[in-house]
Amino acid sequence: MSAELEKTFKQVQSNNSHEKMGKFAVLGATGATGRQLLNLALEQGHEIVALCRNPSTLTVNHENLQAVQADVNSSESMKAHFTGCDVIFSCLGRSGALAVREITFYSETIKCITQAMEESGVKRLVCMSSWCTDFRGRYPGSFFMEWILKPFMGLTIGRLLSDMARMEQYLMQRSQDTTCINYTVVRPPGLSNGPITDKKFFTEEGQYVTSVGYQSTYISRADVARFMLACLETQEYDKKIIAIAV
Protein backbone atom coordinates (compact mmCIF):
# COMPACT_ATOMS: atom_id res chain seq x y z
CA MET A 1 0.00 0.00 0.00
CA SER A 2 1.36 3.41 -0.99
CA ALA A 3 2.32 6.02 1.60
CA GLU A 4 -0.35 8.34 0.17
CA LEU A 5 -3.07 5.73 0.53
CA GLU A 6 -1.91 4.82 4.05
CA LYS A 7 -2.27 8.49 4.97
CA THR A 8 -5.81 8.49 3.57
CA PHE A 9 -6.85 5.55 5.71
CA LYS A 10 -5.57 7.27 8.82
CA GLN A 11 -7.41 10.45 7.96
CA VAL A 12 -10.81 8.75 7.76
CA GLN A 13 -10.53 7.80 11.43
CA SER A 14 -11.00 11.38 12.56
CA ASN A 15 -14.65 12.25 13.05
CA ASN A 16 -13.97 15.96 12.76
CA SER A 17 -11.48 16.01 9.92
CA HIS A 18 -14.01 15.80 7.05
CA GLU A 19 -16.40 18.30 5.65
CA LYS A 20 -19.56 16.82 4.21
CA MET A 21 -18.51 15.27 0.89
CA GLY A 22 -21.89 14.57 -0.58
CA LYS A 23 -24.81 12.24 -0.44
CA PHE A 24 -24.59 8.45 -0.17
CA ALA A 25 -27.22 5.76 -0.65
CA VAL A 26 -26.72 2.68 1.53
CA LEU A 27 -28.25 -0.70 0.72
CA GLY A 28 -28.31 -3.24 3.52
CA ALA A 29 -28.20 -0.52 6.17
CA THR A 30 -30.09 -2.67 8.70
CA GLY A 31 -27.58 -5.52 8.42
CA ALA A 32 -24.58 -5.95 10.68
CA THR A 33 -22.01 -4.48 8.27
CA GLY A 34 -24.42 -1.92 6.87
CA ARG A 35 -25.04 -0.49 10.34
CA GLN A 36 -21.30 -0.05 10.83
CA LEU A 37 -20.94 1.76 7.52
CA LEU A 38 -23.98 3.90 8.25
CA ASN A 39 -22.72 4.98 11.66
CA LEU A 40 -19.19 5.70 10.44
CA ALA A 41 -20.42 7.70 7.45
CA LEU A 42 -22.68 9.79 9.68
CA GLU A 43 -19.81 10.41 12.09
CA GLN A 44 -17.78 11.71 9.17
CA GLY A 45 -20.54 14.18 8.31
CA HIS A 46 -22.01 12.57 5.20
CA GLU A 47 -25.66 12.75 4.18
CA ILE A 48 -27.18 9.27 3.95
CA VAL A 49 -30.24 7.76 2.31
CA ALA A 50 -30.78 4.28 3.78
CA LEU A 51 -32.88 2.09 1.49
CA CYS A 52 -34.67 -0.49 3.63
CA ARG A 53 -37.31 -3.13 3.10
CA ASN A 54 -38.81 -1.94 6.38
CA PRO A 55 -37.49 1.49 7.49
CA SER A 56 -38.99 1.06 10.98
CA THR A 57 -36.30 -1.55 11.73
CA LEU A 58 -33.57 1.08 11.37
CA THR A 59 -32.92 2.28 14.91
CA VAL A 60 -30.46 5.06 14.05
CA ASN A 61 -31.71 8.65 14.23
CA HIS A 62 -29.64 11.47 12.78
CA GLU A 63 -30.28 14.79 11.08
CA ASN A 64 -28.26 13.64 8.06
CA LEU A 65 -30.08 10.31 7.74
CA GLN A 66 -33.18 9.57 5.69
CA ALA A 67 -34.63 6.06 5.88
CA VAL A 68 -36.83 5.10 2.93
CA GLN A 69 -38.65 1.98 1.83
CA ALA A 70 -37.33 0.32 -1.30
CA ASP A 71 -37.17 -3.07 -2.99
CA VAL A 72 -33.66 -4.13 -4.07
CA ASN A 73 -35.24 -6.40 -6.67
CA SER A 74 -36.78 -3.42 -8.45
CA SER A 75 -34.78 -0.72 -10.21
CA GLU A 76 -37.92 1.39 -10.39
CA SER A 77 -38.20 1.26 -6.59
CA MET A 78 -34.61 2.42 -6.08
CA LYS A 79 -33.88 4.96 -8.80
CA ALA A 80 -35.84 7.85 -7.29
CA HIS A 81 -33.88 7.45 -4.04
CA PHE A 82 -30.57 7.22 -5.92
CA THR A 83 -31.19 10.53 -7.69
CA GLY A 84 -28.85 13.20 -6.34
CA CYS A 85 -26.53 10.70 -4.64
CA ASP A 86 -22.81 10.65 -5.33
CA VAL A 87 -22.12 7.04 -4.33
CA ILE A 88 -24.09 3.83 -3.81
CA PHE A 89 -22.83 1.54 -1.05
CA SER A 90 -24.12 -2.03 -0.99
CA CYS A 91 -23.71 -4.12 2.15
CA LEU A 92 -26.48 -6.49 1.10
CA GLY A 93 -26.18 -10.01 2.42
CA ARG A 94 -27.93 -13.34 2.62
CA SER A 95 -27.28 -16.34 4.80
CA GLY A 96 -26.06 -19.15 2.58
CA ALA A 97 -24.80 -21.64 5.14
CA LEU A 98 -25.61 -25.17 4.03
CA ALA A 99 -28.10 -23.87 1.44
CA VAL A 100 -29.63 -26.72 -0.55
CA ARG A 101 -31.00 -24.52 -3.35
CA GLU A 102 -29.20 -22.27 -5.78
CA ILE A 103 -28.79 -18.71 -4.52
CA THR A 104 -29.41 -15.89 -7.01
CA PHE A 105 -29.82 -12.94 -4.65
CA TYR A 106 -26.52 -11.19 -5.44
CA SER A 107 -26.52 -11.77 -9.20
CA GLU A 108 -30.14 -10.64 -9.56
CA THR A 109 -30.08 -7.58 -7.30
CA ILE A 110 -26.89 -6.20 -8.89
CA LYS A 111 -28.72 -5.98 -12.22
CA CYS A 112 -31.45 -3.88 -10.60
CA ILE A 113 -28.95 -1.73 -8.69
CA THR A 114 -26.86 -0.88 -11.75
CA GLN A 115 -29.93 -0.21 -13.87
CA ALA A 116 -31.26 2.17 -11.19
CA MET A 117 -27.84 3.85 -11.03
CA GLU A 118 -27.73 4.45 -14.78
CA GLU A 119 -31.30 5.75 -14.88
CA SER A 120 -30.62 8.14 -11.98
CA GLY A 121 -27.20 9.25 -13.19
CA VAL A 122 -25.08 7.79 -10.36
CA LYS A 123 -21.73 6.38 -11.47
CA ARG A 124 -19.91 5.22 -8.31
CA LEU A 125 -20.62 1.90 -6.58
CA VAL A 126 -18.81 0.29 -3.65
CA CYS A 127 -20.13 -3.14 -2.71
CA MET A 128 -19.08 -6.12 -0.63
CA SER A 129 -18.57 -9.77 -1.53
CA SER A 130 -16.15 -12.22 0.10
CA TRP A 131 -12.81 -13.96 -0.05
CA CYS A 132 -12.76 -17.07 -2.23
CA THR A 133 -15.76 -16.52 -4.49
CA ASP A 134 -13.90 -18.91 -6.82
CA PHE A 135 -13.49 -21.54 -4.13
CA ARG A 136 -13.02 -24.33 -6.69
CA GLY A 137 -9.99 -22.73 -8.31
CA ARG A 138 -6.40 -23.27 -7.26
CA TYR A 139 -4.12 -20.32 -6.59
CA PRO A 140 -0.54 -19.92 -5.31
CA GLY A 141 -1.52 -19.54 -1.68
CA SER A 142 -0.70 -21.41 1.49
CA PHE A 143 -1.63 -25.02 2.17
CA PHE A 144 -4.07 -23.83 4.84
CA MET A 145 -5.91 -21.52 2.43
CA GLU A 146 -5.93 -23.79 -0.61
CA TRP A 147 -6.57 -27.16 1.00
CA ILE A 148 -8.36 -26.42 4.28
CA LEU A 149 -10.15 -23.06 4.35
CA LYS A 150 -11.37 -22.93 0.76
CA PRO A 151 -12.82 -26.46 0.76
CA PHE A 152 -14.52 -25.70 4.09
CA MET A 153 -16.03 -22.51 2.67
CA GLY A 154 -17.21 -24.41 -0.37
CA LEU A 155 -18.96 -27.01 1.75
CA THR A 156 -20.68 -24.45 4.00
CA ILE A 157 -21.39 -21.34 1.90
CA GLY A 158 -20.48 -22.55 -1.57
CA ARG A 159 -23.75 -21.56 -3.24
CA LEU A 160 -23.55 -18.09 -1.73
CA LEU A 161 -19.96 -17.64 -2.93
CA SER A 162 -20.87 -18.83 -6.42
CA ASP A 163 -23.60 -16.21 -6.66
CA MET A 164 -21.23 -13.51 -5.42
CA ALA A 165 -18.88 -14.58 -8.21
CA ARG A 166 -21.69 -14.12 -10.74
CA MET A 167 -22.28 -10.64 -9.32
CA GLU A 168 -18.59 -9.80 -9.73
CA GLN A 169 -18.53 -11.09 -13.30
CA TYR A 170 -21.61 -9.04 -14.14
CA LEU A 171 -19.99 -5.84 -12.87
CA MET A 172 -16.77 -6.52 -14.79
CA GLN A 173 -18.71 -7.17 -17.98
CA ARG A 174 -20.99 -4.18 -17.55
CA SER A 175 -18.06 -1.84 -16.97
CA GLN A 176 -16.68 -2.93 -20.34
CA ASP A 177 -19.98 -2.28 -22.09
CA THR A 178 -20.56 1.17 -20.63
CA THR A 179 -18.61 3.93 -18.91
CA CYS A 180 -21.42 4.65 -16.46
CA ILE A 181 -20.54 2.30 -13.57
CA ASN A 182 -17.30 2.80 -11.66
CA TYR A 183 -17.31 -0.05 -9.17
CA THR A 184 -15.14 -1.31 -6.34
CA VAL A 185 -15.94 -4.77 -5.01
CA VAL A 186 -14.48 -5.34 -1.55
CA ARG A 187 -13.68 -8.95 -0.63
CA PRO A 188 -13.30 -9.34 3.14
CA PRO A 189 -12.50 -12.59 4.95
CA GLY A 190 -14.71 -13.87 7.78
CA LEU A 191 -16.62 -11.11 9.56
CA SER A 192 -16.60 -10.41 13.29
CA ASN A 193 -18.37 -7.89 15.50
CA GLY A 194 -15.14 -6.43 16.85
CA PRO A 195 -14.46 -2.69 17.14
CA ILE A 196 -13.06 -0.41 14.49
CA THR A 197 -9.27 -0.26 14.52
CA ASP A 198 -6.52 1.82 12.96
CA LYS A 199 -4.70 -1.25 11.69
CA LYS A 200 -3.00 -1.22 8.32
CA PHE A 201 -4.98 -2.79 5.49
CA PHE A 202 -3.39 -5.45 3.31
CA THR A 203 -4.95 -5.56 -0.16
CA GLU A 204 -4.65 -7.77 -3.21
CA GLU A 205 -6.44 -8.11 -6.54
CA GLY A 206 -7.12 -11.75 -5.98
CA GLN A 207 -9.32 -14.29 -4.29
CA TYR A 208 -7.76 -13.52 -0.92
CA VAL A 209 -4.72 -11.80 0.54
CA THR A 210 -1.87 -14.27 0.13
CA SER A 211 0.60 -12.25 2.21
CA VAL A 212 -1.23 -12.78 5.53
CA GLY A 213 -1.49 -15.82 7.78
CA TYR A 214 -4.42 -17.78 9.13
CA GLN A 215 -4.76 -15.30 12.01
CA SER A 216 -6.01 -12.72 9.48
CA THR A 217 -8.92 -14.81 8.22
CA TYR A 218 -11.32 -12.61 10.22
CA ILE A 219 -11.92 -8.86 10.10
CA SER A 220 -14.35 -6.68 12.03
CA ARG A 221 -17.35 -5.37 10.14
CA ALA A 222 -16.37 -1.92 11.39
CA ASP A 223 -13.01 -2.19 9.62
CA VAL A 224 -14.73 -3.34 6.42
CA ALA A 225 -16.85 -0.18 6.62
CA ARG A 226 -13.69 1.86 7.21
CA PHE A 227 -12.13 0.45 4.05
CA MET A 228 -15.27 0.90 1.94
CA LEU A 229 -15.52 4.57 2.86
CA ALA A 230 -11.81 5.16 2.32
CA CYS A 231 -12.14 3.84 -1.24
CA LEU A 232 -13.72 7.19 -2.11
CA GLU A 233 -10.48 9.00 -1.27
CA THR A 234 -8.40 7.30 -3.97
CA GLN A 235 -8.68 6.11 -7.56
CA GLU A 236 -6.46 3.12 -6.84
CA TYR A 237 -9.41 0.74 -6.52
CA ASP A 238 -11.62 2.07 -9.32
CA LYS A 239 -13.11 -0.75 -11.41
CA LYS A 240 -11.34 -3.37 -9.32
CA ILE A 241 -12.17 -6.33 -7.10
CA ILE A 242 -10.04 -6.09 -3.98
CA ALA A 243 -9.43 -8.68 -1.25
CA ILE A 244 -8.64 -7.08 2.11
CA ALA A 245 -7.21 -8.11 5.48
CA VAL A 246 -5.77 -6.42 8.57
Secondary structure as GFF3:
##gff-version 3
##sequence-region A 1 246
A	DSSP	alpha_helix	3	11	.	.	.	ID=ss1
A	DSSP	beta_strand	23	27	.	.	.	ID=ss2
A	DSSP	alpha_helix	32	43	.	.	.	ID=ss3
A	DSSP	beta_strand	47	52	.	.	.	ID=ss4
A	DSSP	three_ten_helix	55	57	.	.	.	ID=ss5
A	DSSP	beta_strand	65	69	.	.	.	ID=ss6
A	DSSP	alpha_helix	75	82	.	.	.	ID=ss7
A	DSSP	beta_strand	87	90	.	.	.	ID=ss8
A	DSSP	alpha_helix	105	120	.	.	.	ID=ss9
A	DSSP	beta_strand	124	128	.	.	.	ID=ss10
A	DSSP	alpha_helix	143	144	.	.	.	ID=ss11
A	DSSP	pi_helix	145	149	.	.	.	ID=ss12
A	DSSP	alpha_helix	150	177	.	.	.	ID=ss13
A	DSSP	beta_strand	182	187	.	.	.	ID=ss14
A	DSSP	beta_strand	190	192	.	.	.	ID=ss15
A	DSSP	beta_strand	202	204	.	.	.	ID=ss16
A	DSSP	three_ten_helix	214	216	.	.	.	ID=ss17
A	DSSP	beta_strand	218	220	.	.	.	ID=ss18
A	DSSP	alpha_helix	221	230	.	.	.	ID=ss19
A	DSSP	three_ten_helix	231	233	.	.	.	ID=ss20
A	DSSP	beta_strand	240	245	.	.	.	ID=ss21
###
